[in-house]
Amino acid sequence: MIKHGKYFVPPLKDGSDFKELFKYLVSVGAGLPADQTGLPVGSWTPELLASTISQFDSNNSGIELRTVQHWFQDNDRGISTDNIRWLARVFGCDDPDAISAWRVELSAANRRLAAKRRGKRNAQKGGTSSPVSVANGNEEVKQAKNSSRNDPGEPKRIPGIAGRTEAIFSTHSSLGLPVVVFAAATALGLMSFSLNIHSVVFVPPTGPPKQVGFLWAPNWIIVFTAILPTYFAILISLLRSWKRKWRIGLSNFLDDKNPFPSWSERVATVSVAYWAVFGVTVAIASGFNWVETHLIPLLIGNAGNWTVDWGRIALFRPDLISVPSAVIFSGLVFLLNAFGSYLFFAGLIVIYSITDDFVELVRGLGRGEADEERQYIEMVGRAVMAGIFRCTSLGLVITILMKLQASYLLSHSRDIVSWMVADSLSIFRSDEVLLDQYGFGRNAPGHYYSFFCMIIIVAVFIICSARIRTALAQMSSPKRGDEDHIPWMGMYGVMALLAMTYLSIGMFPGFTILLIAALTLAACFLARPTLGQLNATKPRELDA
C-alpha cells in the first residue's frame, strides 16, 4: 500500500511486543519511499532512521543515534513516549489517521514489552510470575494504568496554591519566568532614573555623606537582574527534566505490585507548606515590612530609627522625589520582592519534593537492579544533586547581598564600593580599625530576614544532599568509575564558605577578601565542566 509516496504497512494488532513489531516493520521497509512497482526503496538503518526523525519540522531537539541503535539491537529496551510519536509518523507515512493508529499500536506494543521485562525480573527474584503469564490481558490493563501514572503530561491540573505555583515552574521554556523577573527589575531601575533616586548622596545632620541611590543597592539590582533569574532558569530546567525524563525512566523499573504516588499527588501533599511560605514572604516579609518601614514613615513624615535609603529619601530630599511618588515606587519594589521571595522559597519546596520523589523511587527499587539500570539511577541522582547545589548556592549569594546592603547602611562610609575597598585594605594597616565603620552592635531588618533565609537554604541543602547520598549508596555499583562520583566535598566546601562569608559581613575587618574568594570559588565551581555535565548530560534514554 502506498501513502504519500511511501510504503505503508497498516497496524498488525497481533499482540507483538515492541521489539517484535519494530523488527518486522524494519524488515519490510515500512515508511520508506516506494518505487514505481510499489516496493520500498532501500532498507532502514539506524543512521537513516535517526536522520529521518531529526528532519521533522516539529522535532527541534532531534534524536541521538545511540537511541535508535537500541531499537535495532536484541535487548529488552522499549521506547519513550516522545519517540513513539516520531516512529508513528515514520510508519504512518505522514497520514494523520495512519499516524494516530500507529501511535496506539506502538504504545500497546511498548507496554507488552515492559510487562515481559517485569515478568523476567520477578522470575529472577523468585517470583511466581513468568514472562508469558505477566504479559496477559490483565497485566496489560495494569501497565496502562502505570503508563498514565508515568505520563509526563499527567498532572494536567493540580488544585490549590501548590498546583498554581508548580505550574509556573513547569513551563516549556526555562526563560519565561527569568525574563519576567529581569524585565520587572529593569523597569524599576528605569523608573528610579525618572524619579531621580537612582543615585542620591544623602548628607545627614551628623555624620558623613552616604550614597543611598536605588541602583547602588546590590540586594535589589544584582539579585533581581542576575541571580534570581538564573536561579529560576536552573530550577525550571531541573523540574522539567525530572517530570518528563528521569521520573518516567525510574518509574519503569518499579514492579506493578509496588504502588507509587504520582507527581501531582506528591505536590498536593505539601500544599500547607506553600501556604506557609506565601504568608511569611508576601504578608509579613514584604507587605508588613513595607507598611512598617516605608509607608508609615512616609505618611507621618518621620523616618524614626530606620536608616535612610532610596525609599525614605523623600522625607529629607523632597526636591528629588515627592512622598506620593516614593510611596508608589517603594510599593512596586516590595511587590516585586513579594513575588520573587515567594517563588524563591516555593522553589526550595519543589527541590525537596524532587528529592523526596527520587529517594522513595530508589527505595522501591531495592538492590536487585541490573548494572545498566543502576547506572541510570546513579546518573539521575547526580543530575538532581547538581541542580540542588546550583539553586542553594545561588540562594546563599542572595542572602550575602542582602546583609551586605543592610550592613553598609549602618556604616559611616560614603558608598558601598568605598566601604568594601576600605575594609579589604584594613588588614594591611597597623592603625586601629573603627568598628562603627561596620555598623557594629546595630541591626537592621535585613539582618534578621537574611539570617533566617540562610538557615533555611543551608538546611534544605544538607537534608537533600544527605538523603540523595544515602539513596545512591544503597544503589552503588562496584563497577562505577571515578567519573561517576559526585564531588561531595567540593559542594560542602563551597556551601560552608558561603555561609561563613555571610556571618563575617560587618562583623570582622577584612571580610571583603573572604567575600571575593567565596564568590569566585562558587562561580568557578558552578561553571566547571564536570559539574555542568551532571545536569546537561541527557540520561541514557531507556525508551522504556
C-alpha positions in Angstrom: 0.0 0.0 0.0 1.3 3.5 -0.9 0.6 6.6 1.1 2.2 10.0 0.1 4.8 8.1 -2.0 5.9 5.9 0.8 5.4 2.2 1.5 2.7 1.9 4.1 2.0 -1.1 6.4 -1.2 -1.0 8.4 -1.1 -1.8 12.2 -0.9 -5.6 12.7 -2.7 -5.8 16.1 -1.3 -9.3 16.5 -0.2 -8.9 20.2 3.5 -8.4 19.3 5.7 -6.5 21.7 7.7 -3.5 20.6 10.9 -5.4 19.7 9.0 -7.9 17.6 6.9 -5.3 15.9 9.8 -3.0 15.2 11.9 -5.8 13.8 9.1 -6.7 11.4 8.5 -3.1 10.2 12.2 -2.6 9.6 12.5 -5.8 7.7 9.6 -5.0 5.3 10.7 -1.3 4.9 7.6 0.3 6.3 7.7 4.1 5.8 10.4 4.1 3.2 9.9 5.8 -0.2 8.3 3.5 -2.7 9.3 2.9 -6.3 7.1 2.6 -9.4 6.3 -1.0 -8.6 5.1 -0.1 -5.1 8.0 -1.7 -3.2 10.2 0.2 -0.7 13.4 1.7 -1.9 16.4 0.6 0.2 16.3 -0.6 3.8 16.2 1.0 7.2 19.5 1.5 9.1 19.9 3.2 12.4 21.6 6.1 10.7 18.8 6.6 8.1 16.1 6.3 10.7 17.8 8.8 13.1 18.3 11.2 10.2 14.6 10.9 9.1 13.3 11.6 12.6 15.7 14.5 13.1 14.4 16.2 9.9 10.8 16.5 11.2 10.0 20.2 11.5 8.4 19.8 14.9 11.4 17.9 16.3 13.6 20.7 17.5 15.9 18.5 19.6 16.4 15.7 17.1 17.3 12.2 18.3 20.5 10.5 19.3 21.8 7.8 17.0 22.6 5.6 20.1 18.9 5.7 21.0 17.9 4.4 17.6 20.6 1.8 17.7 19.0 0.4 20.9 15.8 -0.2 18.9 17.6 -2.3 16.3 19.5 -4.4 19.0 18.3 -7.6 20.5 17.5 -6.3 24.0 14.5 -5.6 26.2 14.7 -1.8 26.0 11.5 -0.1 24.9 10.8 3.3 23.6 9.9 6.7 25.2 6.6 8.5 24.7 8.1 11.2 22.6 9.9 8.8 20.3 6.7 6.7 19.8 5.3 9.9 18.2 8.2 10.1 15.8 8.1 6.5 14.9 4.3 6.6 14.3 4.9 9.5 11.9 7.5 7.4 10.0 5.4 4.3 9.8 2.2 6.3 9.3 3.7 7.9 6.1 2.6 11.4 7.2 -1.1 10.4 7.0 -2.9 11.8 10.1 -5.2 8.8 10.5 -2.4 6.3 10.0 -0.1 8.2 12.4 -2.8 8.1 15.1 -3.4 4.3 14.5 0.4 3.6 14.7 0.7 5.6 17.9 -1.9 3.4 19.6 -0.3 0.2 18.2 3.3 1.2 19.2 2.2 2.3 22.7 0.4 -1.0 23.2 3.4 -3.0 22.0 5.7 -1.0 24.3 3.5 -1.8 27.3 3.6 -5.5 26.3 7.4 -5.4 26.2 7.6 -3.6 29.6 5.3 -6.3 31.0 7.6 -9.1 29.8 10.6 -7.3 31.2 8.9 -7.1 34.6 8.0 -10.7 34.4 11.6 -11.7 33.8 12.7 -9.6 36.7 10.1 -11.1 39.0 11.2 -14.6 37.9 14.8 -13.8 38.7 13.8 -12.5 42.1 12.0 -15.8 42.9 8.6 -14.5 41.9 5.8 -16.8 40.7 5.1 -14.9 37.5 6.6 -16.0 34.2 7.2 -13.6 31.3 4.3 -15.3 29.4 1.8 -15.0 32.3 2.8 -11.5 33.1 2.0 -10.4 29.5 -1.6 -11.5 29.6 -4.6 -9.1 29.2 -5.0 -8.2 32.9 -1.4 -7.3 33.1 -1.8 -5.0 30.1 -4.5 -3.2 31.9 -2.2 -2.7 34.9 0.5 -1.5 32.6 -1.9 1.0 31.0 -2.5 2.4 34.5 1.2 2.7 35.1 1.7 4.3 31.8 -0.8 7.0 32.7 0.8 7.4 36.1 4.2 7.9 34.5 3.0 10.1 31.6 5.0 13.4 31.7 1.8 15.4 31.0 -0.1 13.5 33.7 -0.6 16.4 36.2 -3.0 18.3 34.0 -4.2 20.5 36.8 -3.2 20.3 40.4 -5.7 22.1 42.6 -4.8 24.9 45.1 -1.9 27.2 45.5 0.5 24.2 45.2 -0.7 23.4 41.7 -0.7 27.0 40.6 2.9 27.5 41.8 4.1 24.3 40.4 2.6 25.2 37.0 4.7 28.4 37.0 7.8 26.3 37.2 6.5 23.7 34.7 6.7 26.0 31.7 8.1 24.6 28.4 10.8 27.3 28.3 13.3 27.9 31.1 13.5 31.6 30.0 9.9 32.7 30.6 9.9 33.3 34.3 13.5 34.6 34.4 12.8 37.1 31.7 9.7 38.4 33.5 11.7 38.9 36.7 14.6 40.6 34.8 12.1 42.8 32.9 10.4 43.9 36.1 13.7 44.7 37.8 14.9 46.6 34.7 11.6 48.6 34.6 12.1 49.6 38.3 15.6 50.7 37.5 14.4 52.9 34.7 11.7 54.3 37.0 14.4 55.2 39.5 16.1 57.3 36.8 12.8 59.2 36.1 12.3 59.8 39.9 15.9 61.0 40.4 16.6 58.4 43.0 18.9 56.1 41.0 22.0 57.8 42.6 21.5 60.0 45.6 24.1 61.2 48.1 22.4 62.0 51.4 24.1 64.3 53.9 22.7 63.5 57.4 22.7 66.2 60.1 25.6 64.3 61.8 28.0 62.0 60.0 29.5 61.8 56.6 27.5 61.8 53.3 26.1 58.5 52.2 25.1 57.1 48.8 21.5 55.7 49.1 20.5 55.5 45.4 18.4 52.6 44.2 20.9 51.4 41.6 23.6 51.3 44.4 21.7 48.6 46.3 23.0 45.2 45.3 20.2 43.4 47.1 17.8 44.9 44.6 19.7 45.4 41.3 22.1 42.4 41.3 19.7 40.0 42.8 16.7 40.7 40.6 18.5 41.2 37.4 21.0 38.4 37.5 21.0 35.9 40.4 17.2 35.3 40.8 16.6 34.8 37.1 19.5 32.3 37.0 18.0 30.5 40.0 14.6 30.2 38.3 16.2 29.1 35.0 18.1 26.3 36.7 15.0 25.3 38.8 12.7 25.1 35.8 15.2 23.0 33.8 15.6 20.7 36.8 11.9 20.2 37.3 11.2 19.7 33.5 13.9 17.1 33.3 12.6 15.3 36.4 9.0 15.2 35.3 9.5 14.4 31.6 12.6 12.2 31.6 14.1 10.9 34.8 10.9 10.2 36.8 9.4 8.2 33.9 12.6 6.2 33.4 12.9 5.4 37.1 9.2 4.5 37.4 9.5 2.0 34.6 11.8 0.0 36.9 9.2 -0.5 39.6 7.1 -3.6 40.0 3.4 -3.2 39.4 2.9 -4.6 42.9 4.8 -1.6 44.3 2.4 1.4 44.4 4.0 4.8 44.0 2.2 8.2 44.1 2.0 10.4 41.1 3.8 13.7 40.9 0.5 15.6 41.2 -0.1 13.7 44.5 3.4 14.5 45.7 2.8 18.2 45.0 -0.6 18.3 46.6 0.6 16.7 49.9 2.8 19.8 50.6 0.2 22.4 49.9 0.3 23.6 53.5 4.0 24.4 53.1 3.2 26.6 50.1 0.6 28.5 52.1 3.0 28.9 55.0 5.6 30.3 52.6 3.1 32.6 51.0 2.0 34.0 54.4 5.6 34.7 55.5 7.0 36.1 52.3 4.1 38.0 51.0 2.1 39.1 54.0 4.9 39.6 56.5 8.4 39.9 54.9 7.0 42.1 52.1 3.6 43.6 53.0 4.1 44.2 56.7 7.7 45.2 56.2 6.8 47.8 53.6 4.0 49.3 55.7 6.2 49.5 58.8 9.4 50.7 57.3 8.3 52.8 54.3 4.6 53.6 54.1 4.0 54.8 57.7 7.3 56.8 57.9 6.5 58.5 54.6 2.9 59.3 55.6 3.8 60.7 59.0 6.9 62.5 57.8 9.2 60.8 60.3 11.8 58.2 59.5 12.1 57.2 63.1 15.0 54.8 63.8 15.1 53.4 60.3 18.2 54.1 58.2 17.7 56.5 55.3 17.7 54.7 51.9 16.1 55.3 48.5 12.7 54.5 49.9 12.8 57.1 52.6 14.9 59.8 51.0 11.7 61.8 50.1 11.5 62.8 53.8 14.8 64.6 53.5 15.1 65.5 49.8 11.6 66.4 48.6 13.2 68.3 45.8 14.2 65.0 44.3 11.1 62.9 44.8 7.7 63.6 46.4 6.2 61.5 49.1 3.3 60.1 46.9 5.9 59.1 44.3 8.0 57.4 47.0 5.0 55.5 48.3 4.1 54.2 44.8 7.7 53.3 43.9 8.5 51.6 47.1 5.2 49.7 46.9 6.1 48.4 43.4 9.6 47.4 44.6 8.2 45.4 47.6 5.5 43.9 45.3 8.3 42.5 43.1 10.1 41.4 46.3 6.9 39.6 47.4 6.6 37.8 44.0 10.3 36.9 43.9 10.6 35.8 47.6 7.6 33.6 47.4 8.7 31.9 44.2 12.2 31.5 45.6 11.1 29.6 48.7 8.5 27.7 46.7 11.4 26.6 44.6 13.0 25.2 47.7 9.8 23.2 48.3 10.0 21.9 44.7 13.6 20.9 45.3 12.7 19.0 48.4 9.7 17.3 46.6 12.0 16.1 43.8 14.4 14.8 46.4 11.6 13.0 48.2 10.3 11.6 45.0 13.7 10.3 43.9 14.6 8.7 47.3 11.3 6.9 47.5 11.7 5.6 44.0 15.1 4.3 44.8 13.8 2.6 48.0 11.1 1.0 45.9 13.7 -0.5 43.6 15.9 -2.1 46.2 19.2 -3.7 45.4 18.2 -6.2 42.8 18.5 -4.0 39.7 20.8 -4.8 36.8 24.1 -2.8 36.3 22.7 -0.8 33.4 19.6 0.3 35.4 21.7 1.0 38.4 24.0 3.3 36.4 21.0 5.2 35.1 19.7 5.6 38.7 23.0 6.9 39.8 23.2 9.3 36.8 19.8 10.7 37.7 20.9 11.2 41.4 24.0 13.1 40.2 22.0 15.3 37.9 19.4 16.1 40.7 22.1 16.8 43.2 23.9 19.2 40.7 20.7 21.1 40.3 20.1 21.3 44.1 23.6 22.6 44.7 23.3 25.2 42.0 20.0 26.5 43.4 21.0 26.6 47.0 24.4 28.1 46.4 22.8 30.9 44.4 20.3 31.3 47.3 23.3 31.9 49.7 24.7 34.5 47.4 21.3 36.3 47.6 21.4 36.3 51.4 25.0 37.6 51.3 24.0 40.6 49.2 21.0 41.3 51.4 23.2 41.5 54.5 25.9 43.4 52.6 23.4 46.2 51.8 21.9 46.3 55.3 25.4 46.5 56.9 26.6 49.2 54.6 23.6 51.4 55.5 24.6 51.2 59.2 28.2 52.1 58.5 29.8 55.6 58.1 31.1 55.1 54.6 30.1 57.2 51.7 29.2 54.4 49.3 29.2 50.6 49.4 32.2 50.3 47.0 34.5 52.5 49.1 33.3 50.7 52.2 34.4 47.4 50.8 37.6 48.7 49.5 38.5 50.3 52.8 37.6 47.0 54.5 39.8 44.9 52.2 42.7 47.3 52.9 42.2 47.4 56.7 44.0 44.1 57.3 47.2 45.6 55.8 47.1 48.7 58.1 48.6 48.9 61.5 46.2 51.6 62.8 43.2 50.6 64.9 40.1 49.6 63.0 37.0 51.6 63.9 34.1 49.2 64.5 31.5 51.8 63.9 32.6 51.7 60.2 30.8 48.3 60.1 27.7 49.3 62.0 29.0 47.1 64.8 26.4 46.5 67.5 23.5 47.7 65.4 21.0 45.6 63.5 18.5 46.2 60.6 15.5 44.2 59.4 17.7 42.9 56.5 20.0 41.2 59.1 17.2 39.1 60.6 15.4 38.3 57.4 18.6 37.3 55.6 19.7 35.2 58.6 16.6 33.1 58.6 16.8 32.8 54.8 20.4 31.5 55.2 19.4 28.9 57.8 16.5 27.6 55.6 18.7 27.4 52.5 21.5 25.5 54.2 19.0 23.2 55.9 17.4 22.3 52.5 20.9 21.6 51.0 22.0 19.4 53.9 18.8 17.4 54.1 18.5 16.9 50.4 22.2 16.0 49.9 22.2 13.6 52.8 19.1 11.8 51.5 20.4 11.5 48.0 23.8 10.4 49.1 22.2 7.7 51.3 20.0 6.6 48.4 22.9 6.4 46.0 25.0 4.5 48.4 22.2 1.9 48.5 22.3 1.6 44.7 26.1 1.8 44.4 27.8 -0.3 41.8 31.2 -1.9 42.2 32.0 -1.2 38.6 31.4 2.6 38.9 34.4 4.6 37.8 35.8 7.8 39.3 33.9 9.9 36.8 30.7 8.8 38.4 31.4 10.2 41.8 29.7 13.3 42.9 32.1 16.0 44.2 30.5 16.0 47.6 33.4 17.6 49.4 33.6 20.4 46.9 29.9 21.1 47.3 30.1 21.0 51.0 33.1 23.3 51.0 31.5 25.9 48.8 28.4 26.0 50.8 30.3 26.2 54.1 32.5 29.0 52.7 29.4 31.0 51.6 27.8 30.6 55.0 31.0 31.7 56.7 31.1 34.7 54.4 27.6 35.7 55.3 28.3 35.5 59.0 31.5 37.6 58.7 29.9 40.6 56.8 30.0 43.7 59.0 31.5 41.7 61.9 35.2 41.4 61.2 37.7 43.6 59.3 38.8 42.1 56.1 35.5 40.3 55.4 35.6 41.6 51.8 38.6 39.4 50.9 36.7 36.4 52.2 33.6 37.6 50.2 35.6 37.9 46.9 37.2 34.5 47.5 33.9 32.8 48.2 32.0 34.3 45.3 34.9 33.5 42.9 35.2 29.9 44.1 31.4 29.4 43.9 31.3 30.8 40.4 34.2 28.6 39.2 32.7 25.5 40.8 29.2 26.2 39.3 30.8 26.7 35.9 33.2 23.7 36.0 32.6 21.3 33.1 32.3 18.2 35.3 29.5 19.7 37.3 27.9 21.1 34.3 27.8 17.7 32.6 25.8 16.3 35.6 22.9 18.5 34.7 23.3 18.9 31.0 24.1 15.3 30.0 21.0 13.7 28.6 20.2 10.5 30.5 20.9 7.3 28.6 17.5 7.1 27.2 15.8 4.0 28.5 12.9 4.3 26.0 11.0 2.0 28.3 
